[in-house]
């Protein structure tokens, strides 16, 4: 059995203050993939770097208080890959891969384009490069689980107010078509949707801080575990943890009946 969690923390220090580190031991997870660390190594406490029973690995953004990804793993990997080899992408701390003999686990934070045209252009540039990387990764010979905040709601079922967001970043036709290509042409599997093809409000993982989005469940499903077909087929259950709020996202937890 393999238990994998993806969690956008919107700041690891903020999440820690809200009980995230105390929550981890009770989850019995093999991997906890984190996005939006918003920290550098000198901001990290010993507990943040290596929670009990875990090894911590991180790819920090160069800009202080911005982006960054990490993974807590129960076992040490054979290799740790930080970044995609593209300087302007890697400066933002968006990709971290732990490589094992038969498995790769990746924490991914795809750019948001919501702050302006320049960031939407950066998002498209990332997507263009990343789809080539995904094609290569699919043929690596290992099973792969890509956890993270993809900043794209794929279909109308994946957000509450889809009609009102047709022209907004995160639900643009070009973004959705790109994700369709990842799944339908490259053969990756959206594991949550594989398990629960018709889930609506229970599937949301992010809520705006504006208005009463959380209280009214006006959410988006933008956090995914996307996997190679063989390991995706072993997924037995998925849940979105909402009992305590560590950030504006909720952790996505998936269990796989798979052993390395």
Backbone bond lengths (Angstrom), bond angles and torsions (degrees), N, CA, C in turn:
res aa  C-N    CA-C-N  psi(-1)  N-CA   C-N-CA  omega(-1)  CA-C   N-CA-C  phi
1 X - - - 1.470 - - 1.523 109.43 -
2 X 1.317 115.32 138.86 1.450 122.21 179.75 1.523 107.79 -127.95
3 X 1.330 116.89 125.47 1.467 121.65 -178.76 1.525 107.77 -116.24
4 X 1.318 116.22 121.40 1.460 122.05 -173.23 1.523 109.26 -125.80
5 X 1.336 115.57 133.51 1.465 122.02 179.88 1.524 109.29 -119.81
6 X 1.315 116.26 136.59 1.459 121.92 170.05 1.516 108.53 -117.04
7 X 1.338 116.48 131.46 1.466 120.06 -176.00 1.523 111.07 -146.05
8 X 1.327 116.55 116.12 1.455 120.71 168.97 1.523 107.00 -81.36
9 X 1.335 116.19 118.16 1.461 121.11 -171.86 1.518 113.83 -91.61
10 X 1.341 116.74 -15.98 1.473 120.30 -175.05 1.533 110.05 48.38
11 X 1.322 113.89 46.24 1.458 121.76 -179.02 1.509 111.83 108.14
12 X 1.326 117.34 109.66 1.468 120.07 -176.74 1.521 111.02 -66.63
13 X 1.329 117.07 -32.51 1.470 119.10 178.95 1.525 110.42 -68.30
14 X 1.328 116.13 -40.81 1.464 120.29 176.95 1.519 111.11 -63.81
15 X 1.341 116.34 -45.28 1.469 120.68 179.83 1.527 111.18 -63.03
16 X 1.336 116.12 -38.98 1.467 119.57 178.51 1.519 110.80 -62.95
17 X 1.326 116.93 -38.50 1.458 120.55 177.65 1.525 112.57 -66.43
18 X 1.335 115.92 -20.48 1.467 120.97 179.80 1.530 112.18 -98.59
19 X 1.343 116.99 9.30 1.451 120.23 172.30 1.516 116.13 99.15
20 X 1.333 118.03 11.63 1.464 120.19 -176.14 1.523 112.51 -60.75
21 X 1.328 117.34 -44.28 1.468 119.88 -177.37 1.522 111.65 -67.94
22 X 1.326 116.70 -34.29 1.475 120.24 177.38 1.528 111.34 -71.51
23 X 1.314 116.82 -25.09 1.469 122.29 179.75 1.526 111.77 -73.89
24 X 1.314 116.97 -31.39 1.467 121.60 -171.95 1.531 113.78 -57.73
25 X 1.342 120.65 -48.55 1.474 119.14 -174.66 1.531 114.29 -56.62
26 X 1.298 118.10 -33.82 1.452 121.08 -178.53 1.513 114.56 -76.77
27 X 1.342 117.38 -5.92 1.463 120.69 -175.62 1.526 113.15 -89.58
28 X 1.318 117.10 -18.40 1.465 121.16 179.67 1.526 111.48 51.10
29 X 1.312 116.96 42.10 1.467 121.85 -178.28 1.525 110.53 -87.54
30 X 1.313 115.33 147.03 1.464 120.79 173.29 1.521 110.84 -83.86
31 X 1.330 115.68 -34.96 1.463 121.35 178.85 1.522 109.19 -139.20
32 X 1.337 115.96 137.49 1.459 122.37 172.84 1.524 106.76 -124.69
33 X 1.329 115.19 109.18 1.466 121.22 -178.12 1.522 108.73 -96.73
34 X 1.316 116.18 127.29 1.463 121.50 -174.03 1.528 110.68 -119.31
35 X 1.326 114.99 146.22 1.457 121.34 175.27 1.521 109.94 -129.51
36 X 1.324 114.39 160.89 1.463 122.45 -177.14 1.522 111.61 55.28
37 X 1.314 115.73 59.74 1.465 120.26 175.17 1.525 111.26 -62.28
38 X 1.330 116.26 -38.52 1.468 122.22 -177.20 1.527 110.98 52.25
39 X 1.317 115.46 44.36 1.468 120.73 -178.06 1.523 109.43 -154.14
40 X 1.322 115.31 159.03 1.456 122.73 168.86 1.525 107.72 -112.03
41 X 1.323 115.52 172.00 1.462 119.19 -172.63 1.526 111.73 -59.67
42 X 1.331 117.78 -33.35 1.469 118.64 -178.23 1.522 112.93 -75.92
43 X 1.340 117.60 -6.80 1.467 121.44 174.01 1.527 112.36 -89.80
44 X 1.338 116.53 -11.62 1.464 121.25 -169.66 1.530 110.92 -88.92
45 X 1.319 115.86 133.41 1.464 120.51 173.79 1.526 109.30 -80.73
46 X 1.310 116.23 169.04 1.465 120.81 176.91 1.521 110.26 -58.56
47 X 1.339 116.47 -40.39 1.466 120.50 -179.20 1.525 111.89 -67.22
48 X 1.331 116.51 -35.17 1.468 119.90 177.20 1.526 111.20 -69.68
49 X 1.310 116.64 -36.74 1.459 120.62 -178.35 1.518 112.04 -72.27
50 X 1.305 116.93 -41.50 1.468 121.41 -176.88 1.526 110.59 -146.53
51 X 1.336 116.91 83.92 1.467 118.28 174.69 1.526 110.10 -60.11
52 X 1.306 116.55 156.32 1.459 120.68 -179.04 1.525 110.78 -53.15
53 X 1.331 115.45 131.62 1.471 124.37 178.40 1.521 113.64 75.38
54 X 1.335 118.19 8.11 1.463 120.86 -179.74 1.527 111.65 -129.12
55 X 1.322 114.01 151.43 1.460 122.53 167.73 1.528 107.29 -101.96
56 X 1.327 116.58 132.82 1.455 120.48 -179.28 1.513 112.22 -104.39
57 X 1.329 115.82 136.78 1.467 122.65 178.03 1.521 108.04 -132.72
58 X 1.340 116.47 140.96 1.453 119.59 -170.34 1.525 111.38 -143.97
59 X 1.331 114.61 148.01 1.467 122.09 169.99 1.520 106.67 -126.26
60 X 1.329 115.14 101.19 1.457 121.12 -174.93 1.530 110.66 -84.93
61 X 1.334 115.25 148.86 1.460 120.05 170.78 1.525 109.21 -75.86
62 X 1.329 115.65 152.43 1.463 119.45 176.68 1.524 111.39 -70.72
63 X 1.308 116.31 -35.00 1.464 121.35 179.19 1.524 109.74 -75.20
64 X 1.296 116.90 130.91 1.452 121.17 -178.10 1.534 110.62 -66.17
65 X 1.347 115.09 140.86 1.449 120.62 176.02 1.512 114.38 67.21
66 X 1.339 116.27 29.77 1.462 120.11 -172.43 1.514 110.61 -139.37
67 X 1.325 116.21 137.74 1.465 123.88 168.29 1.534 111.62 48.15
68 X 1.342 117.06 -145.12 1.456 122.16 -179.33 1.514 112.38 92.49
69 X 1.338 115.98 142.06 1.464 121.56 179.58 1.525 109.67 -132.76
70 X 1.332 115.71 160.84 1.462 120.47 179.67 1.515 110.88 -156.45
71 X 1.327 115.14 164.79 1.463 121.84 175.24 1.519 108.53 -139.79
72 X 1.327 116.17 131.25 1.461 121.82 165.76 1.526 107.31 -97.28
73 X 1.332 116.93 128.02 1.460 122.02 -176.84 1.518 110.17 -130.08
74 X 1.325 116.03 140.62 1.467 120.17 178.26 1.523 112.19 -72.03
75 X 1.317 116.69 -29.27 1.467 120.75 -179.24 1.514 109.89 -122.78
76 X 1.314 116.24 149.24 1.453 120.89 -179.31 1.524 110.78 -75.43
77 X 1.330 117.79 136.31 1.453 120.90 179.17 1.530 111.92 -78.45
78 X 1.318 115.19 166.68 1.458 121.21 173.45 1.523 110.53 -75.14
79 X 1.329 115.91 -30.20 1.463 121.39 -176.22 1.518 109.42 -152.51
80 X 1.325 116.22 146.76 1.462 122.20 174.36 1.521 107.64 -121.00
81 X 1.330 116.07 124.37 1.463 121.37 -179.59 1.516 108.54 -111.07
82 X 1.324 116.11 116.64 1.461 121.86 177.71 1.517 109.10 -101.80
83 X 1.320 116.36 117.15 1.449 119.88 174.63 1.516 113.80 87.07
84 X 1.329 113.78 174.53 1.459 122.42 -175.94 1.521 112.79 -109.52
85 X 1.325 116.46 3.51 1.466 119.38 179.99 1.514 113.30 82.36
86 X 1.320 117.55 15.23 1.462 123.07 177.35 1.530 106.77 -117.26
87 X 1.329 118.48 111.17 1.467 120.94 -169.99 1.521 115.10 -53.32
88 X 1.336 117.83 -44.75 1.465 119.41 -176.49 1.532 111.97 -69.19
89 X 1.325 117.20 -27.25 1.462 121.04 175.27 1.525 110.12 -79.27
90 X 1.307 115.92 -47.00 1.466 120.18 -174.93 1.523 112.59 -66.93
91 X 1.327 117.21 -26.05 1.470 120.46 176.87 1.522 111.74 -63.25
92 X 1.340 115.90 -20.91 1.465 120.42 -178.01 1.526 112.89 -96.12
93 X 1.340 118.93 -0.85 1.464 121.52 174.07 1.517 113.21 62.54
94 X 1.336 117.26 64.74 1.464 121.02 -170.72 1.524 114.72 -117.54
95 X 1.336 119.22 -4.53 1.471 119.30 -173.60 1.521 109.53 -148.04
96 X 1.327 115.51 127.02 1.462 121.93 176.95 1.526 108.23 -140.64
97 X 1.333 116.50 124.02 1.467 121.97 -177.26 1.526 110.57 -121.33
98 X 1.324 115.98 127.18 1.456 121.94 171.89 1.517 108.09 -101.25
99 X 1.327 115.92 124.20 1.463 121.83 -174.20 1.524 109.73 -107.40
100 X 1.323 115.07 124.44 1.465 122.72 173.66 1.529 108.71 -115.93
101 X 1.313 116.53 -179.41 1.458 120.02 -176.25 1.527 112.19 -59.82
102 X 1.330 116.81 -45.53 1.463 120.80 -175.70 1.521 113.27 -119.72
103 X 1.328 117.03 7.28 1.457 120.34 -171.52 1.520 111.45 -148.75
104 X 1.330 116.05 141.53 1.462 122.24 165.84 1.521 108.56 -120.77
105 X 1.320 116.12 134.77 1.462 122.09 174.42 1.519 107.81 -118.82
106 X 1.322 116.45 128.76 1.464 121.86 -170.87 1.520 110.10 -125.57
107 X 1.331 115.83 136.09 1.457 121.57 169.43 1.520 107.64 -104.99
108 X 1.320 115.66 126.54 1.465 122.59 -172.04 1.521 110.19 -129.06
109 X 1.320 116.02 137.30 1.465 120.95 172.63 1.526 108.04 -130.06
110 X 1.318 115.24 97.86 1.454 120.73 -178.88 1.523 109.14 -75.89
111 X 1.325 118.58 141.52 1.466 119.63 -176.30 1.520 113.38 -59.73
112 X 1.319 114.66 150.53 1.457 122.22 169.29 1.518 108.18 -94.74
113 X 1.322 115.57 143.13 1.462 118.91 176.84 1.508 113.11 -107.82
114 X 1.324 116.43 11.89 1.465 119.87 -169.87 1.528 113.92 -74.77
115 X 1.333 118.41 -15.17 1.464 119.50 -175.97 1.525 113.36 -87.96
116 X 1.333 117.89 -4.59 1.462 118.96 177.31 1.514 112.47 154.33
117 X 1.334 115.18 170.24 1.468 120.96 -176.97 1.521 112.37 -60.14
118 X 1.333 117.32 -35.23 1.462 119.40 -178.71 1.522 111.22 -65.23
119 X 1.325 116.94 -35.01 1.466 119.31 179.13 1.529 111.37 -79.08
120 X 1.333 117.20 -30.79 1.459 119.01 173.76 1.529 110.01 -65.15
121 X 1.323 117.01 -38.12 1.476 120.65 176.52 1.523 110.30 -63.61
122 X 1.338 116.85 -40.10 1.466 120.44 177.62 1.531 110.42 -65.46
123 X 1.318 116.15 -36.32 1.465 120.46 177.54 1.519 110.67 -63.82
124 X 1.326 117.10 -45.80 1.463 120.36 179.13 1.533 111.10 -63.66
125 X 1.325 116.74 -37.95 1.469 119.90 178.08 1.521 110.49 -63.76
126 X 1.312 116.92 -41.48 1.466 121.08 176.61 1.523 109.91 -61.45
127 X 1.325 116.71 -48.07 1.462 121.16 -178.27 1.525 111.61 -59.67
128 X 1.302 116.72 -41.04 1.466 120.90 -179.47 1.529 110.98 -63.24
129 X 1.318 116.50 -43.16 1.461 119.68 178.29 1.528 110.85 -71.85
130 X 1.320 116.41 -40.13 1.454 120.01 -170.82 1.524 112.34 -70.95
131 X 1.313 117.93 -30.64 1.462 118.42 -179.21 1.528 110.33 -66.70
132 X 1.330 116.59 -33.40 1.465 119.30 173.98 1.525 110.77 -66.31
133 X 1.332 115.81 -40.04 1.468 119.96 177.70 1.526 110.63 -64.15
134 X 1.324 116.97 -39.71 1.459 120.89 178.99 1.526 111.22 -64.05
135 X 1.319 116.96 -38.33 1.463 120.44 177.81 1.518 110.76 -62.78
136 X 1.322 116.57 -41.63 1.461 121.21 177.95 1.516 111.13 -68.27
137 X 1.320 116.21 -43.20 1.465 121.92 -177.62 1.531 110.96 -62.96
138 X 1.315 116.45 -35.78 1.468 120.55 -179.45 1.526 112.14 -62.89
139 X 1.324 115.81 -20.36 1.470 120.86 -177.27 1.527 112.31 -107.91
140 X 1.337 117.58 16.78 1.467 120.78 -172.38 1.522 113.15 -75.76
141 X 1.335 117.66 -13.92 1.457 120.54 179.79 1.517 113.94 92.23
142 X 1.334 117.28 -6.56 1.463 122.28 175.93 1.524 108.83 -108.55
143 X 1.329 116.34 160.34 1.453 120.38 165.52 1.529 107.27 -75.29
144 X 1.327 116.52 146.19 1.465 120.84 -175.58 1.526 109.57 -134.64
145 X 1.330 115.93 134.25 1.463 122.05 170.75 1.522 107.66 -120.73
146 X 1.331 116.12 118.75 1.461 123.02 178.05 1.528 107.99 -102.14
147 X 1.318 116.02 110.32 1.460 121.42 -179.92 1.510 109.42 -103.42
148 X 1.324 116.06 140.00 1.447 114.45 171.07 1.503 115.74 160.05
149 X 1.324 112.33 -178.25 1.448 123.43 176.64 1.529 106.61 -92.27
150 X 1.337 115.17 106.91 1.465 120.82 -177.97 1.523 111.89 -89.11
151 X 1.327 117.48 -8.78 1.467 122.53 178.78 1.528 112.88 53.90
152 X 1.338 115.81 32.07 1.465 121.85 174.37 1.527 108.00 -140.48
153 X 1.308 116.85 125.48 1.460 121.19 167.86 1.525 106.52 -89.90
154 X 1.317 116.75 121.33 1.458 119.90 -167.51 1.528 113.54 -72.30
155 X 1.321 117.25 -48.33 1.460 120.11 -174.16 1.534 110.51 -132.36
156 X 1.322 115.49 171.05 1.465 120.16 -177.77 1.522 112.01 -56.00
157 X 1.312 116.91 -32.85 1.460 122.38 -179.49 1.533 112.16 -66.10
158 X 1.341 116.00 -15.32 1.458 121.14 -171.60 1.527 115.01 -92.57
159 X 1.310 117.99 4.27 1.466 119.98 173.71 1.520 109.00 -153.52
160 X 1.311 114.94 153.35 1.462 120.66 -174.85 1.526 111.64 -68.02
161 X 1.325 115.70 -52.82 1.464 120.89 -173.10 1.524 110.38 -104.58
162 X 1.337 116.04 66.26 1.464 118.57 -174.74 1.525 112.38 -69.46
163 X 1.313 117.89 -34.81 1.463 119.64 -178.71 1.521 111.56 -64.37
164 X 1.318 115.56 -36.84 1.456 119.41 -178.79 1.520 114.45 -79.88
165 X 1.334 116.84 -4.42 1.466 120.00 -176.78 1.524 113.91 -117.98
166 X 1.326 116.81 13.49 1.456 120.12 -176.12 1.528 113.48 -62.29
167 X 1.330 116.26 -23.54 1.464 119.96 -179.57 1.525 112.30 -111.00
168 X 1.329 116.44 14.23 1.463 120.98 -178.22 1.517 111.51 -106.09
169 X 1.333 115.20 146.68 1.459 120.65 176.28 1.516 110.16 -55.79
170 X 1.313 115.33 137.33 1.448 121.71 -176.81 1.513 112.82 102.92
171 X 1.350 116.32 -18.06 1.466 119.99 177.07 1.533 110.80 -141.33
172 X 1.319 116.18 25.53 1.462 120.69 178.79 1.527 109.88 -74.63
173 X 1.328 117.95 147.43 1.469 120.54 -179.64 1.524 113.45 -53.99
174 X 1.342 116.29 -38.34 1.466 119.51 -178.70 1.530 111.71 -66.59
175 X 1.322 116.22 -38.06 1.457 120.66 179.36 1.525 110.54 -68.13
176 X 1.316 116.13 -44.66 1.459 120.68 -178.30 1.527 110.64 -66.43
177 X 1.327 117.00 -39.18 1.469 120.69 178.06 1.518 110.84 -64.50
178 X 1.319 116.54 -37.13 1.469 120.98 177.70 1.524 110.72 -62.56
179 X 1.336 116.95 -44.22 1.454 120.30 179.75 1.532 110.81 -68.03
180 X 1.324 117.49 -35.75 1.463 120.72 173.82 1.528 110.57 -59.86
181 X 1.319 116.45 -41.25 1.472 120.21 178.66 1.526 111.10 -63.52
182 X 1.325 116.36 -41.05 1.465 120.70 177.99 1.532 110.52 -57.48
183 X 1.318 115.71 -41.91 1.461 120.68 -175.27 1.533 111.76 -83.72
184 X 1.305 117.62 -48.33 1.466 120.83 -170.92 1.525 113.34 -84.62
185 X 1.325 117.26 -35.74 1.467 119.82 -177.16 1.525 112.32 -94.90
186 X 1.325 117.22 -40.42 1.463 119.56 -179.63 1.519 112.55 -87.05
187 X 1.320 117.60 -15.88 1.459 121.07 173.02 1.515 116.29 88.82
188 X 1.350 117.67 10.19 1.456 119.59 175.66 1.531 110.30 -72.20
189 X 1.327 116.12 157.86 1.463 121.23 -175.82 1.525 110.06 -119.99
190 X 1.324 116.17 127.91 1.462 123.27 171.34 1.533 105.90 -79.45
191 X 1.333 116.42 101.66 1.463 120.18 -166.19 1.529 112.02 -66.36
192 X 1.311 117.71 -41.32 1.465 119.24 178.93 1.528 110.55 -60.20
193 X 1.331 116.98 -45.33 1.465 120.13 179.70 1.525 111.81 -67.85
194 X 1.312 116.83 -31.12 1.466 120.57 174.85 1.525 110.43 -60.38
195 X 1.324 115.82 -39.73 1.466 120.55 -179.40 1.522 112.53 -80.32
196 X 1.325 116.57 -39.09 1.468 121.37 -172.77 1.533 109.51 -132.30
197 X 1.313 117.19 76.82 1.468 120.58 -173.31 1.521 114.73 -64.68
198 X 1.317 117.77 -21.59 1.462 119.83 -174.68 1.523 114.31 -111.91
199 X 1.324 117.88 4.27 1.469 120.63 -176.64 1.524 110.92 -64.87
200 X 1.323 116.36 138.31 1.463 120.67 179.71 1.535 109.86 -116.69
201 X 1.344 116.76 -96.35 1.469 120.11 -175.26 1.507 114.85 -59.99
202 X 1.323 117.85 -30.43 1.462 120.55 178.64 1.528 112.04 -70.32
203 X 1.334 116.59 -14.46 1.465 120.95 -173.98 1.525 113.40 -90.44
204 X 1.329 117.81 -11.92 1.469 119.58 -173.94 1.529 111.18 -66.03
205 X 1.325 115.79 144.18 1.467 121.17 -179.99 1.526 113.23 -123.32
206 X 1.347 117.50 -7.57 1.464 120.10 -178.73 1.517 109.79 -142.47
207 X 1.342 115.25 141.00 1.457 122.85 179.09 1.521 108.60 -133.89
208 X 1.299 116.90 130.98 1.455 121.32 176.65 1.522 110.25 -58.94
209 X 1.319 115.66 149.59 1.460 120.54 174.84 1.532 111.75 -80.68
210 X 1.325 116.09 -5.11 1.462 120.13 179.88 1.529 110.39 -83.24
211 X 1.318 114.90 150.39 1.458 119.61 176.85 1.518 111.60 59.39
212 X 1.312 116.13 -140.83 1.462 121.70 178.94 1.532 109.77 -120.55
213 X 1.321 115.50 45.53 1.466 120.37 -174.42 1.529 111.90 -58.08
214 X 1.334 116.68 -44.27 1.469 119.87 -179.75 1.530 110.41 -66.70
215 X 1.314 116.93 -48.23 1.467 121.20 -177.66 1.524 111.89 -61.31
216 X 1.329 116.42 -35.36 1.465 121.32 -177.92 1.529 112.49 -96.71
217 X 1.325 116.31 1.11 1.468 122.40 -178.05 1.534 112.06 55.81
218 X 1.316 115.14 43.42 1.467 120.49 173.89 1.530 106.07 -90.31
219 X 1.331 114.73 81.60 1.454 120.10 -170.11 1.513 114.39 -116.69
220 X 1.329 113.27 178.47 1.462 123.61 176.54 1.531 108.41 -130.37
221 X 1.319 116.91 147.00 1.467 121.48 169.18 1.525 107.33 -101.06
222 X 1.325 115.49 98.17 1.468 119.94 -178.98 1.534 112.07 -124.23
223 X 1.323 117.01 -3.90 1.469 121.21 176.34 1.529 107.93 -102.16
224 X 1.329 115.57 129.33 1.454 121.04 -172.02 1.527 111.52 -132.81
225 X 1.331 114.81 157.44 1.458 121.77 156.94 1.525 105.33 -116.74
226 X 1.302 115.94 111.12 1.462 122.81 -179.37 1.520 107.63 -111.95
227 X 1.329 116.36 127.05 1.462 120.20 -166.62 1.525 111.87 -135.29
228 X 1.329 114.47 163.60 1.455 120.30 172.32 1.532 108.70 -67.89
229 X 1.336 117.39 152.33 1.468 120.56 -168.85 1.524 115.11 -58.44
230 X 1.323 118.66 -40.15 1.465 119.65 -173.99 1.519 111.94 -64.89
231 X 1.327 117.11 -44.86 1.466 118.49 -179.54 1.524 110.46 -76.97
232 X 1.320 117.58 -31.35 1.472 120.01 176.76 1.524 110.68 -61.34
233 X 1.318 116.37 -36.04 1.467 120.75 -178.29 1.521 112.79 -67.21
234 X 1.340 116.92 -17.14 1.465 120.30 -179.69 1.527 112.39 -91.18
235 X 1.328 117.83 -4.00 1.467 120.56 -179.61 1.520 110.24 -61.91
236 X 1.324 116.06 131.55 1.463 120.61 -176.15 1.520 113.10 -107.69
237 X 1.332 117.54 -32.38 1.467 119.59 178.63 1.518 110.34 -161.25
238 X 1.320 114.70 155.00 1.461 121.37 177.83 1.515 108.62 -138.86
239 X 1.325 115.35 150.74 1.462 120.21 177.21 1.515 109.22 -148.87
240 X 1.310 115.45 158.17 1.460 122.16 176.11 1.517 106.66 -118.51
241 X 1.328 115.16 119.17 1.464 120.59 -171.03 1.530 110.36 -83.33
242 X 1.339 115.98 118.53 1.461 120.61 -175.63 1.526 113.67 -126.40
243 X 1.339 116.58 4.80 1.465 118.27 -175.93 1.523 112.36 -67.41
244 X 1.312 115.86 -36.12 1.458 120.95 174.33 1.527 107.92 -128.49
245 X 1.319 115.99 144.93 1.467 120.34 -178.52 1.526 109.64 -103.51
246 X 1.333 115.35 119.00 1.459 120.96 176.53 1.525 111.19 -97.23
247 X 1.338 116.66 -20.98 1.465 121.90 179.06 1.517 108.20 -162.03
248 X 1.351 116.71 -166.91 1.459 120.19 176.43 1.526 112.23 -79.23
249 X 1.329 117.28 -4.01 1.458 123.58 171.88 1.532 109.09 -106.71
250 X 1.334 115.96 162.59 1.461 121.78 173.75 1.526 109.08 -117.40
251 X 1.327 118.36 141.28 1.460 121.33 -179.88 1.527 112.50 -63.06
252 X 1.323 115.31 137.03 1.450 123.27 175.50 1.539 108.31 -101.73
253 X 1.330 116.69 121.41 1.456 122.55 -174.15 1.526 108.88 -117.37
254 X 1.335 117.15 125.84 1.467 120.83 178.82 1.527 109.39 -132.07
255 X 1.316 114.76 138.40 1.468 121.85 177.41 1.524 109.52 -109.60
256 X 1.329 114.40 134.05 1.462 122.79 179.83 1.518 109.38 -118.65
257 X 1.309 116.76 135.50 1.455 121.52 175.26 1.523 108.53 -87.76
258 X 1.322 113.97 71.09 1.458 120.68 -171.26 1.535 109.24 -142.53
259 X 1.305 115.60 139.22 1.462 121.70 175.70 1.514 109.79 -128.28
260 X 1.304 115.58 138.30 1.474 119.78 179.39 1.519 110.90 -66.21
